[in-house]
C-alpha cells in the first residue's frame, strides 16, 4: 500500500466514512492514477477535468460518476490539502424509476420458495424490519430484544444507530432458527462462523428465491426494503415514522413511496367513473 493511499484511508476513518465508502473512494483514486500512469500528487485541476470528460465517454451511471468526483475532491482537499476546488462538470442524470412493489400474496410466494432456514430468516428480517442488506448481515444475536420487541440496528448508513420493530411472527421464526443453528455472535454467521454472512451471498440467495418462486417481477434485497416502506404507508403509517424506521436522512427520500402506495392512488377515482354518475356510458 502506498503512503498516499494509507494517508487517505486514515483520513476517511477519522471522519467516520463507512467501510464501503472507503473502499469506493480508494478504488476511484486508483483508477484516476492508473488512467494517467502517475501519482495523484503529480496531477492537477486540468487533469481532473480531462478525466471527468473521459468518464463521460464511458457512459457511467450518475451515481458512479458522482462517487469518482467526490473521491477526488476528498483526496485533494483533505488528504493533500489543496486549496483549489474539484468541481462537477455537467452530467445528464438518468431518469428516476419507481421501485417495483410486491403484493402481500407475492411476498408469501417468494418466502415459501426459500428452503434454507437461515436464508429464509435473513430475507424475512430484511422485509419485516426494512433493513438494508448490509444491516441484515451485520446483526448480532444480542440485537434482537424480545423484551422490548425491537431490533437494534447498529451503525447503519451514515454511522447511525436506530431501533426498528420486532415482528412477533419474525420472532417465532428467529427462535426456531436459533434452536437449529445456535449462532453465537453474529445472527447470520458465514461459513467459518467467525464472521457474518457475506452481502453478496445474501443477494444471490434472493435472486435464486425469485427464480424458484416463479415470480415475474424483479426481486432484490433492496426491493424488500421498498416493500416494507410502501406496505406501511398503505396501512396508514405516517411518513415521519417510516423515515425513522428506514434510517433516511431526509423526509424527501421517504416521500418517494407516496408514488407507489396504492392506498392513495386507488382511493382516487378516475374521471372515467364520473361518466356513470352523469348517466353516460363509456
DRENDO-1510 file (C-alpha; in Angstrom, 1 decimal, always signed):
<recs>
REC; n; res; u; v; w
REC; 1; UNK; +0.0; +0.0; +0.0 .
REC; 2; UNK; +1.4; +3.4; -1.0 .
REC; 3; UNK; +1.9; +6.1; +1.7 .
REC; 4; UNK; -0.7; +8.3; -0.1 .
REC; 5; UNK; -3.3; +5.5; +0.0 .
REC; 6; UNK; -2.6; +4.9; +3.6 .
REC; 7; UNK; -3.0; +8.6; +4.5 .
REC; 8; UNK; -6.3; +8.8; +2.6 .
REC; 9; UNK; -7.6; +5.7; +4.4 .
REC; 10; UNK; -6.7; +7.2; +7.7 .
REC; 11; UNK; -8.4; +10.5; +6.8 .
REC; 12; UNK; -11.6; +8.6; +5.8 .
REC; 13; UNK; -11.6; +6.6; +9.0 .
REC; 14; UNK; -11.1; +9.6; +11.2 .
REC; 15; UNK; -14.1; +11.2; +9.6 .
REC; 16; UNK; -16.2; +8.1; +10.1 .
REC; 17; UNK; -16.8; +7.2; +6.5 .
REC; 18; UNK; -18.3; +3.7; +6.1 .
REC; 19; UNK; -16.1; +0.8; +5.0 .
REC; 20; UNK; -18.0; +0.7; +1.7 .
REC; 21; UNK; -17.3; +4.4; +1.0 .
REC; 22; UNK; -13.7; +4.0; +2.0 .
REC; 23; UNK; -13.3; +1.1; -0.5 .
REC; 24; UNK; -15.1; +3.0; -3.3 .
REC; 25; UNK; -13.1; +6.2; -2.8 .
REC; 26; UNK; -9.7; +4.4; -2.7 .
REC; 27; UNK; -10.7; +2.5; -5.8 .
REC; 28; UNK; -11.8; +5.7; -7.6 .
REC; 29; UNK; -8.4; +7.3; -6.9 .
REC; 30; UNK; -6.6; +4.2; -8.0 .
REC; 31; UNK; -8.5; +4.3; -11.3 .
REC; 32; UNK; -7.6; +8.0; -11.7 .
REC; 33; UNK; -3.9; +7.4; -11.1 .
REC; 34; UNK; -3.9; +4.4; -13.5 .
REC; 35; UNK; -5.5; +6.5; -16.2 .
REC; 36; UNK; -2.6; +8.9; -16.3 .
REC; 37; UNK; +0.1; +6.5; -15.1 .
REC; 38; UNK; +1.1; +9.0; -12.4 .
REC; 39; UNK; +0.7; +9.5; -8.7 .
REC; 40; UNK; -2.3; +11.9; -8.0 .
REC; 41; UNK; +0.2; +14.1; -6.2 .
REC; 42; UNK; +1.7; +15.0; -9.6 .
REC; 43; UNK; -1.7; +15.8; -11.2 .
REC; 44; UNK; -3.8; +19.0; -11.0 .
REC; 45; UNK; -7.2; +20.6; -11.8 .
REC; 46; UNK; -6.8; +20.3; -15.6 .
REC; 47; UNK; -6.0; +16.6; -15.3 .
REC; 48; UNK; -9.1; +16.1; -13.2 .
REC; 49; UNK; -11.3; +18.0; -15.7 .
REC; 50; UNK; -9.8; +15.9; -18.5 .
REC; 51; UNK; -10.5; +12.7; -16.5 .
REC; 52; UNK; -14.2; +13.7; -16.0 .
REC; 53; UNK; -14.5; +14.2; -19.7 .
REC; 54; UNK; -13.1; +10.7; -20.2 .
REC; 55; UNK; -15.6; +9.3; -17.7 .
REC; 56; UNK; -18.4; +10.9; -19.7 .
REC; 57; UNK; -17.4; +8.9; -22.8 .
REC; 58; UNK; -17.8; +5.7; -20.7 .
REC; 59; UNK; -21.5; +6.4; -20.1 .
REC; 60; UNK; -21.3; +5.5; -16.4 .
REC; 61; UNK; -24.3; +5.7; -14.1 .
REC; 62; UNK; -24.6; +9.1; -12.5 .
REC; 63; UNK; -24.1; +7.6; -9.0 .
REC; 64; UNK; -20.8; +6.1; -10.1 .
REC; 65; UNK; -19.7; +9.3; -11.8 .
REC; 66; UNK; -20.5; +11.3; -8.6 .
REC; 67; UNK; -18.6; +8.9; -6.4 .
REC; 68; UNK; -15.5; +9.2; -8.6 .
REC; 69; UNK; -15.6; +13.0; -8.4 .
REC; 70; UNK; -16.3; +13.1; -4.6 .
REC; 71; UNK; -13.4; +10.8; -4.1 .
REC; 72; UNK; -11.0; +13.1; -5.9 .
REC; 73; UNK; -12.4; +16.1; -4.1 .
REC; 74; UNK; -11.7; +14.4; -0.8 .
REC; 75; UNK; -8.2; +13.4; -1.8 .
REC; 76; UNK; -7.2; +16.8; -2.9 .
REC; 77; UNK; -9.0; +18.9; -0.3 .
REC; 78; UNK; -8.5; +16.8; +2.8 .
REC; 79; UNK; -5.5; +14.4; +2.3 .
REC; 80; UNK; -3.4; +16.6; +0.1 .
REC; 81; UNK; -4.6; +20.0; +1.5 .
REC; 82; UNK; -5.0; +21.7; -1.9 .
REC; 83; UNK; -6.9; +24.9; -2.0 .
REC; 84; UNK; -8.3; +24.6; -5.5 .
REC; 85; UNK; -11.7; +23.1; -5.9 .
REC; 86; UNK; -12.7; +19.9; -7.7 .
REC; 87; UNK; -15.9; +20.9; -9.5 .
REC; 88; UNK; -18.5; +18.8; -11.2 .
REC; 89; UNK; -18.9; +19.2; -14.9 .
REC; 90; UNK; -22.3; +19.0; -16.5 .
REC; 91; UNK; -23.6; +15.4; -16.4 .
REC; 92; UNK; -27.1; +14.4; -17.5 .
REC; 93; UNK; -28.9; +12.5; -14.8 .
REC; 94; UNK; -30.8; +9.4; -15.8 .
REC; 95; UNK; -34.5; +9.2; -15.3 .
REC; 96; UNK; -35.5; +8.1; -11.8 .
REC; 97; UNK; -37.6; +4.9; -11.9 .
REC; 98; UNK; -40.2; +3.9; -9.3 .
REC; 99; UNK; -39.5; +0.7; -7.4 .
REC; 100; UNK; -41.4; -2.4; -8.2 .
REC; 101; UNK; -43.5; -3.4; -5.2 .
REC; 102; UNK; -44.6; -7.0; -4.4 .
REC; 103; UNK; -48.1; -7.6; -3.1 .
REC; 104; UNK; -48.6; -9.5; +0.2 .
REC; 105; UNK; -49.6; -12.6; -1.8 .
REC; 106; UNK; -46.4; -12.3; -3.9 .
REC; 107; UNK; -44.3; -12.0; -0.8 .
REC; 108; UNK; -45.8; -15.1; +0.7 .
REC; 109; UNK; -45.0; -16.9; -2.6 .
REC; 110; UNK; -41.4; -15.6; -2.5 .
REC; 111; UNK; -40.7; -16.6; +1.1 .
REC; 112; UNK; -42.2; -20.0; +0.6 .
REC; 113; UNK; -39.6; -20.7; -2.1 .
REC; 114; UNK; -36.7; -20.4; +0.3 .
REC; 115; UNK; -36.0; -23.9; +1.8 .
REC; 116; UNK; -32.9; -23.0; +3.8 .
REC; 117; UNK; -34.0; -21.8; +7.3 .
REC; 118; UNK; -31.1; -19.3; +7.8 .
REC; 119; UNK; -31.6; -17.7; +4.4 .
REC; 120; UNK; -35.4; -17.5; +4.9 .
REC; 121; UNK; -34.9; -15.9; +8.3 .
REC; 122; UNK; -32.4; -13.4; +6.9 .
REC; 123; UNK; -34.6; -12.3; +4.0 .
REC; 124; UNK; -37.8; -12.2; +6.1 .
REC; 125; UNK; -35.8; -10.0; +8.6 .
REC; 126; UNK; -34.9; -7.6; +5.7 .
REC; 127; UNK; -38.6; -7.2; +4.8 .
REC; 128; UNK; -40.1; -7.3; +8.4 .
REC; 129; UNK; -37.8; -4.5; +9.6 .
REC; 130; UNK; -37.0; -2.7; +6.4 .
REC; 131; UNK; -33.3; -3.3; +6.7 .
REC; 132; UNK; -30.5; -2.7; +4.1 .
REC; 133; UNK; -28.7; -5.9; +3.1 .
REC; 134; UNK; -25.5; -4.6; +4.9 .
REC; 135; UNK; -27.6; -4.1; +8.1 .
REC; 136; UNK; -29.1; -7.6; +7.9 .
REC; 137; UNK; -25.8; -9.4; +7.7 .
REC; 138; UNK; -24.3; -7.3; +10.5 .
REC; 139; UNK; -27.0; -8.1; +13.0 .
REC; 140; UNK; -25.8; -9.7; +16.3 .
REC; 141; UNK; -27.7; -12.1; +18.4 .
REC; 142; UNK; -27.9; -9.5; +21.1 .
REC; 143; UNK; -29.5; -7.0; +18.7 .
REC; 144; UNK; -32.8; -8.9; +19.0 .
REC; 145; UNK; -34.6; -7.5; +22.0 .
REC; 146; UNK; -37.6; -9.7; +22.6 .
REC; 147; UNK; -38.4; -8.0; +25.9 .
REC; 148; UNK; -39.0; -4.6; +24.2 .
REC; 149; UNK; -39.9; -6.2; +20.8 .
REC; 150; UNK; -37.3; -4.1; +18.9 .
REC; 151; UNK; -34.3; -4.8; +16.8 .
REC; 152; UNK; -31.2; -2.6; +17.3 .
REC; 153; UNK; -29.6; -1.6; +14.1 .
REC; 154; UNK; -26.0; -0.7; +15.0 .
REC; 155; UNK; -24.1; +1.8; +12.9 .
REC; 156; UNK; -26.4; +1.8; +9.9 .
REC; 157; UNK; -25.8; +4.0; +6.9 .
REC; 158; UNK; -24.2; +7.3; +7.9 .
REC; 159; UNK; -22.9; +5.7; +11.1 .
REC; 160; UNK; -26.2; +6.0; +13.0 .
REC; 161; UNK; -27.8; +3.6; +15.4 .
REC; 162; UNK; -31.6; +3.1; +15.3 .
REC; 163; UNK; -34.3; +0.8; +16.6 .
REC; 164; UNK; -37.0; -0.9; +14.4 .
REC; 165; UNK; -39.9; -3.0; +15.4 .
REC; 166; UNK; -39.5; -6.8; +16.0 .
REC; 167; UNK; -42.5; -8.5; +14.4 .
REC; 168; UNK; -44.0; -11.3; +16.6 .
REC; 169; UNK; -44.1; -13.5; +13.6 .
REC; 170; UNK; -40.5; -12.8; +12.8 .
REC; 171; UNK; -39.6; -13.6; +16.4 .
REC; 172; UNK; -41.1; -17.0; +16.2 .
REC; 173; UNK; -39.1; -17.7; +13.0 .
REC; 174; UNK; -35.8; -16.4; +14.6 .
REC; 175; UNK; -36.3; -18.5; +17.7 .
REC; 176; UNK; -36.8; -21.6; +15.5 .
REC; 177; UNK; -33.7; -20.7; +13.5 .
REC; 178; UNK; -31.7; -20.1; +16.7 .
REC; 179; UNK; -32.6; -23.5; +18.2 .
REC; 180; UNK; -31.4; -25.2; +15.0 .
REC; 181; UNK; -28.3; -23.1; +14.2 .
REC; 182; UNK; -27.2; -21.8; +17.6 .
REC; 183; UNK; -25.5; -18.7; +16.3 .
REC; 184; UNK; -23.2; -17.1; +18.9 .
REC; 185; UNK; -22.1; -13.6; +18.0 .
REC; 186; UNK; -23.5; -13.0; +14.5 .
REC; 187; UNK; -27.1; -13.7; +14.0 .
REC; 188; UNK; -26.4; -14.9; +10.5 .
REC; 189; UNK; -22.8; -16.2; +10.5 .
REC; 190; UNK; -20.8; -17.1; +7.4 .
REC; 191; UNK; -19.3; -20.4; +6.6 .
REC; 192; UNK; -16.4; -20.1; +9.0 .
REC; 193; UNK; -18.8; -18.7; +11.7 .
REC; 194; UNK; -16.1; -16.2; +12.9 .
REC; 195; UNK; -17.6; -13.6; +10.5 .
REC; 196; UNK; -21.1; -12.7; +9.4 .
REC; 197; UNK; -22.8; -13.8; +6.2 .
REC; 198; UNK; -21.5; -12.1; +3.1 .
REC; 199; UNK; -23.6; -9.4; +1.5 .
REC; 200; UNK; -23.1; -10.9; -2.0 .
REC; 201; UNK; -24.2; -14.3; -0.7 .
REC; 202; UNK; -27.5; -13.0; +0.5 .
REC; 203; UNK; -28.1; -11.1; -2.8 .
REC; 204; UNK; -27.5; -14.4; -4.7 .
REC; 205; UNK; -29.9; -16.2; -2.3 .
REC; 206; UNK; -32.5; -13.5; -3.1 .
REC; 207; UNK; -32.2; -14.0; -6.8 .
REC; 208; UNK; -32.4; -17.8; -6.6 .
REC; 209; UNK; -35.5; -17.5; -4.4 .
REC; 210; UNK; -37.2; -15.2; -7.0 .
REC; 211; UNK; -36.4; -17.8; -9.7 .
REC; 212; UNK; -37.7; -20.7; -7.6 .
REC; 213; UNK; -40.9; -18.8; -6.7 .
REC; 214; UNK; -41.9; -18.3; -10.3 .
REC; 215; UNK; -42.5; -14.5; -9.8 .
REC; 216; UNK; -42.1; -12.4; -12.9 .
REC; 217; UNK; -41.4; -9.2; -11.0 .
REC; 218; UNK; -37.8; -8.4; -10.2 .
REC; 219; UNK; -36.9; -9.0; -6.5 .
REC; 220; UNK; -33.8; -7.7; -4.9 .
REC; 221; UNK; -32.7; -7.2; -1.3 .
REC; 222; UNK; -33.4; -3.5; -1.7 .
REC; 223; UNK; -36.8; -4.1; -3.2 .
REC; 224; UNK; -37.8; -6.0; +0.0 .
REC; 225; UNK; -36.9; -2.7; +1.9 .
REC; 226; UNK; -39.1; -0.8; -0.6 .
REC; 227; UNK; -42.0; -3.2; +0.0 .
REC; 228; UNK; -41.6; -2.6; +3.8 .
REC; 229; UNK; -42.0; +1.2; +3.4 .
REC; 230; UNK; -44.8; +1.0; +0.9 .
REC; 231; UNK; -46.8; -1.5; +2.8 .
REC; 232; UNK; -46.5; +0.6; +6.0 .
REC; 233; UNK; -47.7; +3.6; +4.1 .
REC; 234; UNK; -50.6; +1.7; +2.7 .
REC; 235; UNK; -51.6; +0.7; +6.3 .
REC; 236; UNK; -51.7; +4.4; +7.3 .
REC; 237; UNK; -48.3; +4.8; +8.9 .
REC; 238; UNK; -47.2; +8.5; +8.7 .
REC; 239; UNK; -44.1; +9.4; +6.7 .
REC; 240; UNK; -42.1; +10.7; +9.6 .
REC; 241; UNK; -42.4; +7.3; +11.4 .
REC; 242; UNK; -41.4; +5.5; +8.2 .
REC; 243; UNK; -38.4; +7.9; +7.8 .
REC; 244; UNK; -37.2; +7.0; +11.3 .
REC; 245; UNK; -37.6; +3.2; +10.8 .
REC; 246; UNK; -35.8; +3.4; +7.4 .
REC; 247; UNK; -33.0; +5.5; +8.7 .
REC; 248; UNK; -33.5; +8.1; +6.0 .
REC; 249; UNK; -31.7; +11.4; +6.5 .
REC; 250; UNK; -34.3; +13.3; +4.5 .
REC; 251; UNK; -38.1; +13.1; +4.5 .
REC; 252; UNK; -37.9; +13.8; +0.8 .
REC; 253; UNK; -36.4; +10.3; +0.3 .
REC; 254; UNK; -39.2; +8.7; +2.2 .
REC; 255; UNK; -41.8; +10.7; +0.3 .
REC; 256; UNK; -41.0; +8.8; -2.9 .
REC; 257; UNK; -43.1; +5.9; -1.6 .
REC; 258; UNK; -46.2; +8.1; -2.0 .
REC; 259; UNK; -45.9; +7.5; -5.7 .
REC; 260; UNK; -46.3; +3.7; -5.4 .
REC; 261; UNK; -48.6; +3.4; -2.4 .
REC; 262; UNK; -51.9; +2.0; -3.8 .
REC; 263; UNK; -53.9; +3.3; -0.8 .
REC; 264; UNK; -53.7; +6.8; -2.1 .
REC; 265; UNK; -53.6; +6.0; -5.8 .
REC; 266; UNK; -56.5; +3.6; -5.9 .
REC; 267; UNK; -58.6; +5.7; -3.5 .
REC; 268; UNK; -58.7; +8.4; -6.2 .
REC; 269; UNK; -61.5; +7.9; -8.7 .
REC; 270; UNK; -60.7; +8.1; -12.4 .
REC; 271; UNK; -62.7; +10.7; -14.3 .
REC; 272; UNK; -64.0; +7.8; -16.4 .
REC; 273; UNK; -66.0; +6.6; -13.4 .
REC; 274; UNK; -67.7; +10.0; -13.2 .
REC; 275; UNK; -69.4; +9.3; -16.5 .
REC; 276; UNK; -71.6; +6.8; -14.8 .
REC; 277; UNK; -72.7; +9.4; -12.3 .
REC; 278; UNK; -73.6; +11.7; -15.2 .
REC; 279; UNK; -75.8; +9.0; -16.7 .
REC; 280; UNK; -73.4; +8.2; -19.5 .
REC; 281; UNK; -71.7; +5.1; -20.6 .
REC; 282; UNK; -68.1; +4.7; -21.8 .
</recs>
